[in-house]
Amino acid sequence: MNWEFLNRSILQGVKAVPQPQGIDVWIYLSVVWALGYFLYLGIYRLILSDLSRIPGDRLAALTYWYETYYEVYRGGQYFHVIDEMHRRYGPVVRVNPNEVHFEDPDFNDVLYPGLGKRRDKPEYAALRAGTPGSIVATAEHDVHRRRRNALSSFFSGASVRRLEPIIHEHVGRLLSRMQDCGIHHEVVELHHMFKACASDIITLYAFGDSFHFLEKKDFGQPYFEAGDTFNGLTHVFGAFPWLARLAIATPGWLVKILNPSVSDFVDSQEWWLNKVREIRQSGDPERAKSTIFGGILNSSLPEEDKTDARLASEAQLVVLAGEGTTAHALTSAVYHLLANPIELQKLKDELATVVTHQRQVPTFTQLDKLPYLSAVINEVIRLHPGAMHRQVRVSPDDPIVYTDKRRGVEYVVPPGTVYAISPLTSHMNADIFEDPFQFKPQRWIDHPEISRAFMGFGRGNRGCVGMTLARREVGAILASVFLKYDLYRGQDGLTLELYDTVRTRDIDANADYIVPRPAKGSRGLRVRIRN
């Protein structure tokens, strides 16, 4: 073989290939570097990562775009994917490159410990919430604890008991509006009333004033619809944090021009902030005692925790959490009680044992004597948690060690890794809750140990600070409504009747936007009220 001729041919062929010149060299090198980087990233995430042994869909382990597809493009559907992963792979699965999801109620207290253990939140969770600086969006453990302590005294049992007259007053207004609708046997979207009532209570407690939605003909629907539009950006903000920062930095007047559908919500944000400033400037010691933000401004928090920007976020959190989750529980409870006459009669029989006078709103003392009412509330929140998104945490100091007892496999989640449990996943665990889809309040009385799987108000040192107030509101409103109204069976008198309400379409969670959403086109809970 003529090797010299062969070498000359190869060299001439190489020279014939166009060689990158100037800027083309940089493009060529950038492409090569990018390809190399993504190849290494994929190999690291799938093979070299400490989480590579944890089962789950390979695409979920490889890229965040897998989650983004289901959350952003499909609209809050990733919770279904996670549940399917658990059915296929077991109680611990990897749901994105740096997050592990658990489904084992007996492990809840390890993942969500009390005050003795540090638990952080990932930064992206703060941006997804849209309330930077609020306690739910505070990532670092010690800062969160400091800010939470300034709020917690206002939601203690004693503090909430002092709100009893305010709650009674608003429940009375709610009943009055229901009676007005009953004059002409109107079909009412009852959840609007519940949102209005819950909003007026929490806003009055927070600022000493409210929007008085219960007095408005439309119950403040434009505000709540604008809030739903804002909430619809949750997953977009989670996937693209720069958009969240841009939205937060955009002036309110410009937001209203760009998206008129959120105008009422932007106006409410400005109202909250103005109320905070008004309280700051008033110097009224009574407001410090009687309002949440008066107390925060007069607390020992450092000045950087009392800025207008942070307190505006805290105000948004307090109001949205106080109105939305409470109204959701009430809506779900009324549906299930009207759809299950036997359970409703049990509740009415119990109410009759402690409410001996024709009093419309039972006292807190009377409500405390109603175990079946408490069981109804637990069961409703189990089936329909008001905050259903994954409750993400980070253990900054210690690894999380979990043993899958059925498979005999131990998994180690390194410090700094995001992990989570979804409330609805825990609540639908058939090993804990027999017939988990069914509404069975009695289970909470017969088997109190099932509370270990309850995540309806969060858990551990970052659990819901307003749980006591929410339970009091739900209990007072439910008891008052069903003391006054009976289930319609064709009889005369004050009655309620479900109207074109389907559980799977109108009540159950069809999408996860931190809060649950019904199916598209749903009009929610509709009830015909008769006087």
MIKOLVEX-552796 format. One line per field, with one value per residue (C-alpha): residue number from 1; residue in one letter; chain; x, y, z. Coordinates in nm, 2 decimals. Last residue first. Example, Ala and Ser with C-alpha at 12.3 -4.5 7.8 and 13.67 -1.06 7.14 Angstrom:
! MIKOLVEX-552796
k	2, 1
r	s, a
c	A, A
c1	1.37, 1.23
c2	-0.11, -0.45
c3	0.71, 0.78
***
This chain:
! MIKOLVEX-552796
k	531, 530, 529, 528, 527, 526, 525, 524, 523, 522, 521, 520, 519, 518, 517, 516, 515, 514, 513, 512, 511, 510, 509, 508, 507, 506, 505, 504, 503, 502, 501, 500, 499, 498, 497, 496, 495, 494, 493, 492, 491, 490, 489, 488, 487, 486, 485, 484, 483, 482, 481, 480, 479, 478, 477, 476, 475, 474, 473, 472, 471, 470, 469, 468, 467, 466, 465, 464, 463, 462, 461, 460, 459, 458, 457, 456, 455, 454, 453, 452, 451, 450, 449, 448, 447, 446, 445, 444, 443, 442, 441, 440, 439, 438, 437, 436, 435, 434, 433, 432, 431, 430, 429, 428, 427, 426, 425, 424, 423, 422, 421, 420, 419, 418, 417, 416, 415, 414, 413, 412, 411, 410, 409, 408, 407, 406, 405, 404, 403, 402, 401, 400, 399, 398, 397, 396, 395, 394, 393, 392, 391, 390, 389, 388, 387, 386, 385, 384, 383, 382, 381, 380, 379, 378, 377, 376, 375, 374, 373, 372, 371, 370, 369, 368, 367, 366, 365, 364, 363, 362, 361, 360, 359, 358, 357, 356, 355, 354, 353, 352, 351, 350, 349, 348, 347, 346, 345, 344, 343, 342, 341, 340, 339, 338, 337, 336, 335, 334, 333, 332, 331, 330, 329, 328, 327, 326, 325, 324, 323, 322, 321, 320, 319, 318, 317, 316, 315, 314, 313, 312, 311, 310, 309, 308, 307, 306, 305, 304, 303, 302, 301, 300, 299, 298, 297, 296, 295, 294, 293, 292, 291, 290, 289, 288, 287, 286, 285, 284, 283, 282, 281, 280, 279, 278, 277, 276, 275, 274, 273, 272, 271, 270, 269, 268, 267, 266, 265, 264, 263, 262, 261, 260, 259, 258, 257, 256, 255, 254, 253, 252, 251, 250, 249, 248, 247, 246, 245, 244, 243, 242, 241, 240, 239, 238, 237, 236, 235, 234, 233, 232, 231, 230, 229, 228, 227, 226, 225, 224, 223, 222, 221, 220, 219, 218, 217, 216, 215, 214, 213, 212, 211, 210, 209, 208, 207, 206, 205, 204, 203, 202, 201, 200, 199, 198, 197, 196, 195, 194, 193, 192, 191, 190, 189, 188, 187, 186, 185, 184, 183, 182, 181, 180, 179, 178, 177, 176, 175, 174, 173, 172, 171, 170, 169, 168, 167, 166, 165, 164, 163, 162, 161, 160, 159, 158, 157, 156, 155, 154, 153, 152, 151, 150, 149, 148, 147, 146, 145, 144, 143, 142, 141, 140, 139, 138, 137, 136, 135, 134, 133, 132, 131, 130, 129, 128, 127, 126, 125, 124, 123, 122, 121, 120, 119, 118, 117, 116, 115, 114, 113, 112, 111, 110, 109, 108, 107, 106, 105, 104, 103, 102, 101, 100, 99, 98, 97, 96, 95, 94, 93, 92, 91, 90, 89, 88, 87, 86, 85, 84, 83, 82, 81, 80, 79, 78, 77, 76, 75, 74, 73, 72, 71, 70, 69, 68, 67, 66, 65, 64, 63, 62, 61, 60, 59, 58, 57, 56, 55, 54, 53, 52, 51, 50, 49, 48, 47, 46, 45, 44, 43, 42, 41, 40, 39, 38, 37, 36, 35, 34, 33, 32, 31, 30, 29, 28, 27, 26, 25, 24, 23, 22, 21, 20, 19, 18, 17, 16, 15, 14, 13, 12, 11, 10, 9, 8, 7, 6, 5, 4, 3, 2, 1
r	n, r, i, r, v, r, l, g, r, s, g, k, a, p, r, p, v, i, y, d, a, n, a, d, i, d, r, t, r, v, t, d, y, l, e, l, t, l, g, d, q, g, r, y, l, d, y, k, l, f, v, s, a, l, i, a, g, v, e, r, r, a, l, t, m, g, v, c, g, r, n, g, r, g, f, g, m, f, a, r, s, i, e, p, h, d, i, w, r, q, p, k, f, q, f, p, d, e, f, i, d, a, n, m, h, s, t, l, p, s, i, a, y, v, t, g, p, p, v, v, y, e, v, g, r, r, k, d, t, y, v, i, p, d, d, p, s, v, r, v, q, r, h, m, a, g, p, h, l, r, i, v, e, n, i, v, a, s, l, y, p, l, k, d, l, q, t, f, t, p, v, q, r, q, h, t, v, v, t, a, l, e, d, k, l, k, q, l, e, i, p, n, a, l, l, h, y, v, a, s, t, l, a, h, a, t, t, g, e, g, a, l, v, v, l, q, a, e, s, a, l, r, a, d, t, k, d, e, e, p, l, s, s, n, l, i, g, g, f, i, t, s, k, a, r, e, p, d, g, s, q, r, i, e, r, v, k, n, l, w, w, e, q, s, d, v, f, d, s, v, s, p, n, l, i, k, v, l, w, g, p, t, a, i, a, l, r, a, l, w, p, f, a, g, f, v, h, t, l, g, n, f, t, d, g, a, e, f, y, p, q, g, f, d, k, k, e, l, f, h, f, s, d, g, f, a, y, l, t, i, i, d, s, a, c, a, k, f, m, h, h, l, e, v, v, e, h, h, i, g, c, d, q, m, r, s, l, l, r, g, v, h, e, h, i, i, p, e, l, r, r, v, s, a, g, s, f, f, s, s, l, a, n, r, r, r, r, h, v, d, h, e, a, t, a, v, i, s, g, p, t, g, a, r, l, a, a, y, e, p, k, d, r, r, k, g, l, g, p, y, l, v, d, n, f, d, p, d, e, f, h, v, e, n, p, n, v, r, v, v, p, g, y, r, r, h, m, e, d, i, v, h, f, y, q, g, g, r, y, v, e, y, y, t, e, y, w, y, t, l, a, a, l, r, d, g, p, i, r, s, l, d, s, l, i, l, r, y, i, g, l, y, l, f, y, g, l, a, w, v, v, s, l, y, i, w, v, d, i, g, q, p, q, p, v, a, k, v, g, q, l, i, s, r, n, l, f, e, w, n, m
c	A, A, A, A, A, A, A, A, A, A, A, A, A, A, A, A, A, A, A, A, A, A, A, A, A, A, A, A, A, A, A, A, A, A, A, A, A, A, A, A, A, A, A, A, A, A, A, A, A, A, A, A, A, A, A, A, A, A, A, A, A, A, A, A, A, A, A, A, A, A, A, A, A, A, A, A, A, A, A, A, A, A, A, A, A, A, A, A, A, A, A, A, A, A, A, A, A, A, A, A, A, A, A, A, A, A, A, A, A, A, A, A, A, A, A, A, A, A, A, A, A, A, A, A, A, A, A, A, A, A, A, A, A, A, A, A, A, A, A, A, A, A, A, A, A, A, A, A, A, A, A, A, A, A, A, A, A, A, A, A, A, A, A, A, A, A, A, A, A, A, A, A, A, A, A, A, A, A, A, A, A, A, A, A, A, A, A, A, A, A, A, A, A, A, A, A, A, A, A, A, A, A, A, A, A, A, A, A, A, A, A, A, A, A, A, A, A, A, A, A, A, A, A, A, A, A, A, A, A, A, A, A, A, A, A, A, A, A, A, A, A, A, A, A, A, A, A, A, A, A, A, A, A, A, A, A, A, A, A, A, A, A, A, A, A, A, A, A, A, A, A, A, A, A, A, A, A, A, A, A, A, A, A, A, A, A, A, A, A, A, A, A, A, A, A, A, A, A, A, A, A, A, A, A, A, A, A, A, A, A, A, A, A, A, A, A, A, A, A, A, A, A, A, A, A, A, A, A, A, A, A, A, A, A, A, A, A, A, A, A, A, A, A, A, A, A, A, A, A, A, A, A, A, A, A, A, A, A, A, A, A, A, A, A, A, A, A, A, A, A, A, A, A, A, A, A, A, A, A, A, A, A, A, A, A, A, A, A, A, A, A, A, A, A, A, A, A, A, A, A, A, A, A, A, A, A, A, A, A, A, A, A, A, A, A, A, A, A, A, A, A, A, A, A, A, A, A, A, A, A, A, A, A, A, A, A, A, A, A, A, A, A, A, A, A, A, A, A, A, A, A, A, A, A, A, A, A, A, A, A, A, A, A, A, A, A, A, A, A, A, A, A, A, A, A, A, A, A, A, A, A, A, A, A, A, A, A, A, A, A, A, A, A, A, A, A, A, A, A, A, A, A, A, A, A, A, A, A, A, A, A, A, A, A, A, A, A, A, A, A, A, A, A, A, A, A, A, A, A, A, A
c1	-8.72, -8.56, -8.19, -8.09, -7.72, -7.44, -7.09, -6.84, -6.93, -6.70, -6.59, -6.25, -6.25, -6.20, -5.89, -5.68, -5.45, -5.08, -5.20, -5.28, -5.55, -5.87, -5.91, -6.25, -6.55, -6.70, -6.61, -6.55, -6.82, -7.09, -7.31, -7.62, -7.81, -7.77, -8.06, -8.08, -8.39, -8.56, -8.93, -9.17, -9.10, -8.99, -8.69, -8.46, -8.18, -8.23, -8.12, -8.08, -7.88, -7.71, -7.58, -7.48, -7.28, -7.10, -7.02, -6.89, -6.69, -6.53, -6.44, -6.30, -6.10, -5.95, -5.86, -5.68, -5.49, -5.36, -4.99, -5.00, -4.71, -4.35, -4.21, -4.38, -4.68, -4.90, -5.25, -5.42, -5.13, -5.30, -5.12, -5.05, -5.41, -5.50, -5.44, -5.78, -5.95, -6.31, -6.36, -6.17, -6.33, -6.67, -6.63, -6.66, -6.67, -6.54, -6.23, -6.00, -6.21, -6.01, -5.77, -5.43, -5.33, -5.55, -5.32, -5.55, -5.46, -5.09, -5.12, -5.36, -5.11, -4.82, -4.49, -4.16, -3.78, -3.53, -3.16, -2.93, -2.82, -2.81, -3.11, -3.01, -3.22, -3.24, -3.40, -3.58, -3.85, -4.15, -3.97, -3.85, -3.59, -3.54, -3.23, -3.26, -2.91, -2.84, -2.74, -2.94, -3.25, -3.46, -3.83, -4.11, -4.48, -4.60, -4.91, -5.24, -5.32, -5.69, -5.69, -6.00, -6.05, -5.85, -5.99, -6.34, -6.26, -6.11, -6.40, -6.65, -6.46, -6.47, -6.84, -6.87, -6.67, -6.91, -6.84, -6.58, -6.85, -7.05, -6.76, -6.69, -7.05, -7.31, -7.44, -7.82, -7.94, -8.28, -8.18, -8.07, -7.76, -7.56, -7.75, -7.92, -7.58, -7.52, -7.85, -7.77, -7.43, -7.57, -7.84, -7.58, -7.39, -7.71, -7.80, -7.48, -7.48, -7.59, -7.32, -7.06, -7.14, -7.16, -6.82, -6.65, -6.76, -6.66, -6.32, -6.26, -6.38, -6.13, -5.84, -5.91, -5.98, -5.71, -5.44, -5.51, -5.53, -5.22, -5.01, -5.09, -5.02, -4.69, -4.60, -4.69, -4.50, -4.19, -4.21, -4.31, -4.01, -4.07, -3.83, -3.54, -3.62, -3.54, -3.85, -3.91, -4.28, -4.47, -4.49, -4.59, -4.86, -5.01, -5.00, -5.20, -5.46, -5.61, -5.31, -5.10, -5.42, -5.49, -5.14, -5.22, -4.90, -5.09, -4.80, -4.73, -5.10, -5.15, -4.85, -4.99, -5.33, -5.17, -4.99, -5.31, -5.50, -5.22, -5.24, -5.62, -5.59, -5.35, -5.62, -5.89, -5.68, -5.59, -5.81, -5.66, -5.33, -5.08, -5.25, -5.32, -4.96, -4.83, -5.03, -4.90, -4.54, -4.34, -4.07, -4.28, -4.36, -4.00, -3.88, -4.15, -4.05, -3.68, -3.80, -3.90, -4.03, -4.17, -4.31, -4.48, -4.61, -4.78, -4.91, -5.26, -5.26, -5.27, -5.58, -5.74, -5.67, -5.84, -6.14, -6.15, -6.14, -6.41, -6.63, -6.65, -6.97, -7.16, -7.43, -7.18, -7.24, -7.05, -6.75, -6.70, -6.35, -6.21, -6.08, -5.88, -5.58, -5.52, -5.83, -6.05, -5.88, -5.92, -6.29, -6.39, -6.21, -6.37, -6.72, -6.66, -6.50, -6.80, -7.05, -6.87, -6.86, -7.24, -7.29, -7.66, -7.97, -8.25, -8.57, -8.72, -8.70, -8.41, -8.15, -8.24, -8.20, -7.85, -7.76, -7.89, -7.70, -7.37, -7.44, -7.48, -7.16, -6.99, -7.11, -7.03, -6.67, -6.63, -6.77, -6.54, -6.22, -6.10, -6.11, -5.86, -5.62, -5.65, -5.61, -5.30, -5.33, -5.22, -4.93, -4.80, -4.73, -4.41, -4.29, -4.32, -4.08, -3.81, -3.87, -3.85, -3.52, -3.38, -3.48, -3.37, -3.61, -3.88, -4.17, -4.43, -4.32, -4.36, -4.04, -4.13, -4.50, -4.55, -4.56, -4.35, -4.08, -4.04, -4.05, -3.77, -3.55, -3.57, -3.71, -3.52, -3.56, -3.36, -3.46, -3.56, -3.86, -4.08, -4.00, -4.15, -3.96, -3.91, -4.27, -4.41, -4.23, -4.53, -4.74, -4.52, -4.55, -4.23, -4.11, -3.74, -3.63, -3.30, -3.32, -3.70, -3.96, -3.74, -3.95, -4.00, -4.30, -4.29, -4.20, -4.51, -4.79, -4.56, -4.48, -4.85, -4.91, -4.62, -4.78, -5.12, -4.95, -4.79, -5.12, -5.11, -5.19, -5.08, -4.83, -4.72, -4.73, -4.71, -4.45, -4.26, -4.22, -4.05, -3.86, -3.68, -3.45, -3.28, -3.44, -3.79, -3.70, -3.59, -3.92, -3.87, -3.64, -3.38, -3.04, -2.94, -3.00, -2.63, -2.57, -2.33, -2.56, -2.87, -2.80, -2.42, -2.46, -2.72, -2.51, -2.20, -2.39, -2.53, -2.19, -2.03, -2.30, -2.27, -1.89, -1.90, -2.17, -1.96, -1.64, -1.81, -1.97, -1.64, -1.45, -1.72, -1.64, -1.29, -1.26, -1.39, -1.22, -1.41, -1.32, -1.10, -0.79, -0.89, -0.94, -0.60, -0.44, -0.61, -0.51, -0.15, -0.14, -0.28, -0.02, 0.26, 0.12, 0.13, 0.00
c2	3.02, 2.82, 2.83, 2.65, 2.55, 2.58, 2.47, 2.56, 2.71, 2.46, 2.56, 2.41, 2.15, 2.25, 2.42, 2.33, 2.58, 2.56, 2.58, 2.21, 2.11, 1.90, 1.91, 1.78, 2.01, 2.11, 1.85, 1.53, 1.64, 1.73, 2.03, 2.09, 2.23, 2.10, 2.18, 2.39, 2.44, 2.69, 2.58, 2.38, 2.02, 1.87, 1.69, 2.00, 1.94, 2.16, 2.52, 2.72, 2.49, 2.37, 2.72, 2.81, 2.49, 2.53, 2.89, 2.85, 2.54, 2.68, 3.01, 2.83, 2.59, 2.87, 3.07, 2.78, 2.69, 3.04, 2.97, 2.69, 2.45, 2.56, 2.41, 2.08, 2.01, 2.16, 2.25, 1.97, 1.73, 1.45, 1.12, 1.10, 1.20, 0.84, 0.75, 0.90, 0.58, 0.57, 0.94, 1.04, 0.75, 0.89, 1.17, 0.93, 1.10, 0.84, 0.87, 0.71, 0.39, 0.29, 0.58, 0.47, 0.19, 0.36, 0.66, 0.93, 1.19, 1.15, 1.21, 1.51, 1.67, 1.64, 1.54, 1.70, 1.69, 1.94, 1.83, 2.05, 1.77, 1.43, 1.20, 0.85, 0.56, 0.22, -0.08, -0.37, -0.37, -0.35, -0.16, 0.12, 0.27, 0.64, 0.84, 1.22, 1.37, 1.63, 2.00, 2.20, 1.97, 2.13, 2.15, 2.14, 2.10, 1.98, 2.17, 2.10, 2.41, 2.42, 2.04, 1.88, 1.52, 1.55, 1.91, 1.77, 1.48, 1.70, 1.95, 1.66, 1.51, 1.85, 1.86, 1.51, 1.60, 1.89, 2.01, 2.27, 2.43, 2.51, 2.69, 2.87, 3.01, 2.89, 3.14, 3.15, 3.11, 2.94, 2.81, 2.46, 2.45, 2.17, 1.85, 1.99, 2.04, 1.66, 1.57, 1.82, 1.66, 1.31, 1.43, 1.57, 1.24, 1.05, 1.31, 1.26, 1.50, 1.79, 1.72, 1.67, 1.99, 2.20, 2.07, 2.13, 2.49, 2.55, 2.40, 2.61, 2.93, 2.87, 2.80, 3.11, 3.38, 3.35, 3.23, 3.52, 3.77, 3.66, 3.61, 3.95, 4.12, 3.95, 4.06, 4.42, 4.38, 4.30, 4.59, 4.84, 4.76, 4.60, 4.30, 4.52, 4.71, 4.42, 4.25, 4.34, 4.40, 4.72, 4.70, 4.33, 4.40, 4.68, 4.45, 4.18, 4.42, 4.45, 4.52, 4.74, 4.91, 5.00, 5.15, 5.41, 5.55, 5.63, 5.64, 5.27, 5.18, 5.41, 5.27, 4.91, 5.03, 5.19, 4.86, 4.66, 4.91, 4.90, 4.52, 4.55, 4.77, 4.52, 4.25, 4.46, 4.53, 4.16, 4.13, 4.45, 4.27, 4.50, 4.82, 4.70, 4.58, 4.92, 5.10, 4.84, 4.91, 4.61, 4.49, 4.19, 4.09, 4.11, 3.91, 3.65, 3.64, 3.59, 3.29, 3.10, 2.76, 2.86, 3.19, 3.01, 2.76, 3.02, 3.24, 3.11, 3.27, 3.61, 3.51, 3.36, 3.69, 3.88, 3.65, 3.71, 4.08, 4.08, 3.86, 4.10, 3.95, 4.05, 4.25, 4.39, 4.38, 4.06, 4.21, 4.47, 4.56, 4.54, 4.76, 4.71, 4.60, 4.23, 4.14, 4.33, 4.17, 3.82, 3.86, 4.04, 3.78, 3.48, 3.63, 3.72, 3.38, 3.20, 3.41, 3.34, 2.97, 2.96, 3.00, 3.06, 2.93, 3.16, 3.04, 3.39, 3.47, 3.24, 3.48, 3.73, 3.44, 3.37, 3.73, 3.73, 3.41, 3.57, 3.88, 3.67, 3.49, 3.82, 3.94, 3.60, 3.61, 3.96, 3.87, 3.56, 3.74, 3.73, 3.35, 3.38, 3.55, 3.29, 3.00, 3.15, 3.32, 3.67, 3.52, 3.35, 3.66, 3.80, 3.44, 3.37, 3.64, 3.51, 3.15, 3.23, 3.42, 3.12, 2.86, 3.04, 3.03, 3.28, 3.24, 3.11, 3.38, 3.66, 3.81, 3.74, 3.70, 3.56, 3.20, 3.07, 3.32, 3.18, 2.82, 2.90, 2.98, 2.63, 2.61, 2.56, 2.31, 2.33, 2.07, 2.13, 2.34, 2.05, 1.81, 1.79, 1.52, 1.30, 1.37, 1.27, 0.93, 0.72, 0.89, 0.73, 0.88, 1.07, 1.30, 1.37, 1.69, 1.78, 1.65, 1.64, 1.41, 1.15, 0.88, 0.74, 0.53, 0.28, 0.28, 0.22, 0.35, 0.62, 0.73, 0.75, 0.98, 1.20, 1.22, 1.32, 1.59, 1.72, 1.83, 2.21, 2.33, 2.10, 2.36, 2.51, 2.23, 1.92, 2.06, 2.23, 1.90, 1.74, 2.06, 2.02, 1.77, 1.43, 1.30, 1.37, 1.22, 0.90, 0.85, 0.76, 0.55, 0.68, 0.54, 0.85, 1.08, 1.11, 1.21, 1.02, 0.82, 1.00, 1.35, 1.34, 1.17, 1.44, 1.72, 1.58, 1.56, 1.91, 2.05, 1.87, 1.99, 2.34, 2.34, 2.21, 2.47, 2.75, 2.63, 2.64, 2.98, 3.11, 2.98, 3.12, 3.46, 3.45, 3.15, 2.80, 2.56, 2.46, 2.09, 2.08, 2.10, 1.77, 1.61, 1.73, 1.58, 1.25, 1.23, 1.32, 1.04, 0.79, 0.88, 0.84, 0.51, 0.35, 0.00
c3	5.39, 5.11, 5.00, 4.68, 4.70, 4.45, 4.54, 4.27, 3.93, 3.75, 3.40, 3.44, 3.71, 4.07, 4.20, 4.51, 4.68, 4.61, 4.25, 4.23, 3.98, 3.99, 4.36, 4.46, 4.51, 4.18, 3.92, 4.12, 4.38, 4.14, 4.23, 4.02, 4.31, 4.66, 4.89, 5.20, 5.42, 5.64, 5.66, 5.45, 5.36, 5.02, 5.16, 5.20, 5.45, 5.76, 5.83, 6.15, 6.36, 6.05, 5.95, 6.31, 6.36, 6.03, 6.09, 6.45, 6.37, 6.06, 6.23, 6.54, 6.33, 6.12, 6.43, 6.59, 6.27, 6.21, 6.25, 6.00, 6.05, 6.01, 6.34, 6.27, 6.06, 5.79, 5.86, 5.68, 5.72, 5.91, 5.90, 6.27, 6.33, 6.25, 6.61, 6.70, 6.57, 6.67, 6.71, 6.40, 6.20, 6.28, 6.03, 5.73, 5.39, 5.15, 4.93, 5.20, 5.22, 5.53, 5.63, 5.75, 5.51, 5.24, 5.23, 5.09, 5.36, 5.30, 4.93, 4.99, 5.23, 4.99, 5.16, 5.08, 5.04, 4.92, 4.96, 5.17, 5.40, 5.21, 5.17, 5.26, 5.15, 5.32, 5.14, 5.31, 5.04, 5.27, 5.54, 5.32, 5.55, 5.56, 5.67, 5.63, 5.65, 5.91, 5.90, 5.65, 5.65, 5.37, 5.35, 5.09, 5.18, 4.84, 4.74, 4.89, 5.09, 5.17, 5.23, 5.08, 5.19, 5.52, 5.57, 5.55, 5.78, 6.04, 6.04, 6.06, 6.35, 6.54, 6.48, 6.62, 6.93, 7.02, 7.37, 7.26, 7.04, 7.35, 7.51, 7.18, 7.19, 6.95, 6.69, 6.62, 6.98, 7.01, 7.35, 7.44, 7.23, 7.39, 7.31, 7.00, 6.83, 6.87, 6.70, 6.42, 6.36, 6.35, 6.12, 5.88, 5.88, 5.79, 5.52, 5.33, 5.03, 5.24, 5.49, 5.22, 5.03, 5.35, 5.46, 5.13, 5.12, 5.48, 5.43, 5.12, 5.29, 5.57, 5.32, 5.12, 5.38, 5.64, 5.40, 5.16, 5.44, 5.64, 5.33, 5.17, 5.50, 5.54, 5.19, 5.26, 5.59, 5.40, 5.16, 5.43, 5.64, 5.98, 5.95, 5.87, 6.19, 6.41, 6.57, 6.93, 6.87, 6.83, 6.45, 6.47, 6.73, 6.53, 6.24, 6.41, 6.55, 6.90, 7.13, 6.90, 6.78, 7.14, 7.18, 6.91, 6.77, 6.45, 6.21, 6.20, 6.19, 5.90, 5.72, 5.77, 5.64, 5.34, 5.26, 5.29, 5.06, 4.80, 4.80, 4.77, 4.46, 4.30, 4.36, 4.21, 3.91, 3.84, 3.53, 3.39, 3.30, 3.14, 3.24, 3.60, 3.63, 3.52, 3.79, 4.05, 3.98, 3.86, 4.11, 4.23, 3.87, 3.77, 4.06, 3.98, 3.62, 3.72, 3.92, 3.60, 3.70, 4.04, 3.91, 3.62, 3.88, 4.09, 3.80, 3.85, 4.20, 4.04, 3.84, 4.15, 4.33, 4.05, 4.09, 4.46, 4.42, 4.14, 4.36, 4.65, 4.80, 4.48, 4.66, 4.91, 5.28, 5.33, 5.15, 5.41, 5.28, 5.63, 5.92, 6.24, 6.03, 6.08, 6.29, 6.05, 5.75, 5.91, 5.98, 5.65, 5.45, 5.62, 5.57, 5.20, 5.13, 5.29, 5.09, 4.76, 4.85, 4.86, 4.49, 4.56, 4.40, 4.52, 4.69, 4.66, 5.03, 5.08, 4.94, 5.22, 5.47, 5.35, 5.38, 5.74, 5.82, 5.69, 5.90, 6.21, 6.13, 6.11, 6.46, 6.61, 6.48, 6.61, 6.95, 6.97, 6.88, 7.24, 7.21, 6.93, 7.16, 7.43, 7.19, 7.03, 6.69, 6.79, 7.00, 6.68, 6.48, 6.63, 6.70, 6.32, 6.23, 6.47, 6.38, 6.01, 6.05, 6.25, 5.99, 5.67, 5.37, 5.46, 5.21, 5.46, 5.71, 5.46, 5.32, 4.96, 4.91, 4.55, 4.69, 4.40, 4.49, 4.85, 4.72, 4.49, 4.79, 4.93, 5.28, 5.60, 5.89, 6.20, 6.47, 6.84, 6.76, 6.64, 6.36, 6.01, 5.83, 6.14, 6.25, 5.91, 5.90, 6.02, 5.75, 5.48, 5.13, 5.07, 4.80, 4.72, 4.55, 4.38, 4.02, 4.03, 4.18, 4.33, 4.50, 4.85, 4.96, 4.66, 4.30, 4.09, 4.32, 4.45, 4.10, 4.02, 4.32, 4.19, 3.84, 3.99, 4.19, 3.87, 3.73, 3.81, 3.46, 3.18, 3.04, 3.37, 3.63, 3.41, 3.17, 3.45, 3.64, 3.34, 3.27, 3.60, 3.43, 3.47, 3.79, 3.66, 3.32, 3.50, 3.67, 4.03, 4.25, 4.49, 4.41, 4.20, 4.50, 4.59, 4.23, 4.01, 3.79, 3.67, 3.79, 3.72, 3.38, 3.28, 3.41, 3.23, 2.89, 2.96, 3.01, 2.72, 2.48, 2.62, 2.58, 2.23, 2.14, 2.30, 2.13, 1.78, 1.85, 1.97, 1.67, 1.44, 1.58, 1.42, 1.19, 1.20, 0.95, 0.64, 0.56, 0.25, 0.47, 0.63, 0.29, 0.17, 0.48, 0.43, 0.06, 0.15, 0.41, 0.16, -0.10, 0.15, 0.26, -0.09, 0.00
***
